[in-house]
Amino acid sequence: MTPTAEASDWRAGDRVSCNWKSLGTYYTGTIAARMGKKVSVFYDDGDREITTTSRCSRIGPPRNASKSGKVGGLSVGARVQCNWKNLGVYYSGKIVGRDGKKLKIHYDDGDRETTTIGRCRKP
């Protein structure tokens, strides 16, 4: 995964999906602090890590996002990978509905889920 173009303006409070300890598994969390190209991430499961922006993608709405429903490309019809039932495993699917920060996902394997923006990322 490559960093998003906005990596240089990431700030504390931004939602991210990061490659935990560079082991190939991505988890969602919140940036607690930024130190140059490094970020301190508090993961949703309670773990913490200092990592680099190159190992993360911002997944939440940018601070200047519009109300159009196209926050971070997560609009109806977009392909996504979402953290199924917040269990730490991401599956591919498509956004079929959106209400604010809630997303209705139809997964490629036939499962369906209503989840939040913070649990999904662009593939």
C-alpha positions, 0 to 999 in steps of 0.5 A: 500500500502506498501513502496517500498524496495528503500524507504530508498534512496528516494530523493528530485525530486523522483516521488511518489504516496501517500495516501493523509492524510491517507484517502485512495486516492492516488495522484501523486507528487514530493518529495521536501525534506526528513526528516528521514522517512518523506517526503514533497510532492508537489502534481501535483494538487498544494497541499502539505503534509508532510507524511511518506514513508510508505504511498507512493510508488515511481512511477517514474524511479529510478535515476539509471534506465536503458534505457531498457524500464523496468523502475519501472516495467512499461514495455509493458504488465504490469498491472497498475493503472493510473490517468485517464485524470489526474483527480485524479481517478485511473483505472486499465489497461494494458500497450500496448505501450511505447515511452520514458515516454509516455504510451499507456494504455488499461483500463479494462473497454474498455477505452484507453489513452496515458499518462505518467509514472508519472500518473501511478503506479503498483497495 
